């Protein structure tokens, strides 16, 4: 059974940092693009970041560029999202996603999804 399990969410003050992790199991994802989406209350789910299977390419939505960094460790079948300079508008449930390529994710789609981890940023 394929599973993506997120961890690292929590409550942080504005300006603070969190590091999300996503551990994949059930099969290896080292030939898949990995990424993160988020969904804030009352809003549609949105793409946040994606990284290519080898880690050479990464993509971010404009609102997180310069603040968030996506990385992966294929040996551990894990992807990370380092979030710095968090703002209240970053409050959302963050979902780990796997797909065959980063374009799929940038178009708002994914093939495997985690259950999500809550990130709350207080002002």
N, C-alpha and C positions, 0 to 999 in steps of 0.2 A: 504494500500500500504506500503510495507516494504521499509524503507529508512535508509541509513547510511550516516550521514552528518559529514564530517570532518571540523575541525577548528584549528587554532593555527599556521598555516604555516606563513612564511614570510622570510625576508632577515636578515641575521645575519652574523657577522664576525667570522672568524675561531676561534675556541676555545670557542665560545658562546654556549648558550643553547636555546632550544625551547621545549614547551610542546604541543603536538598534542592531540586533543580530538576527539572522535567519538561518536556522539549521535545516538542511534538506535531508530527507531519508527516503528509502524505498527504491531509489535509483540514483545514479550519479548525474549531476547537472553540469559537469564541466564542459559540455558542448552546447549548453543553453545560455541564452542571455538571462540575466537575473535583474530584478529591479524592485522598486517600491512605489506603491500608490498610497493615497490617503483619502479619507472621507471625513469631513467635518460635519457636525450636526446641521441638518437641514440643507446640506449641499451635496452636489454630485461627487462621486468618486473622481479623483484626479491623479494623473501621472505625476510622480515626483522625480524619480531618477532611474536610470538603467545603466547596466554595464555589460559589455560584450563577453562572450564566453572566455576569452583569453585575458580579459581585463584591459585590453589596449584602448578601448573606446568607452567613453561614458557620456551620458546625456542628463540634463537637468531641466526641470521647468524653470522659467525665468525667476520666479519668486524665491527660489532657494539657491540660485547660483551664487557662488562665493561664500556660502554659509554651510552647505551640506556637501559631504563627500561620500561617494559610494565606492566600495572596494569588495574584493572577494578573495577567498582562500579555497581554491579548488581541491586541495589536499584534504580540507576539512568539510568540503561540500557546504560552505557557509558564505553568506554575503552580509555585508555590514553597511550601516548608514550612520556616519558621524554627523551629528547635527550641532552646529555651533550658532551662537547668536540667536537663540530661539526667541520667537515673538508669540504673543497670544494668538495671532492668526495662523500659527502652525499647529494649534490644537486640533487633533483629529485622531481617528484610528488609523494606524499605519499597517499596510498589508504588504507582505513579501510576495513576489510574483516571479514565475519562471515562464519563459517563452522561447520559441525557436530562434528569435532574433530581436534586437532592440527596436526595430521599426514597429513590430507588432505592439510592443508596449507603448511606444510614443504615440501610436494611434489609439491607445486606450484599452487595449486588449491583453489578455494573458491566458496561459494554458493551465497553469497550476497556481493556486492561491493559498496563502496561509489564513489563519483565523483572525489575525490582527492583534495589534498591541496598542493600548491607549497612550497617547502623549498629551499631556495637559500643561500648558504654559500660562502661568499667572502673571498678571501685570503688576 
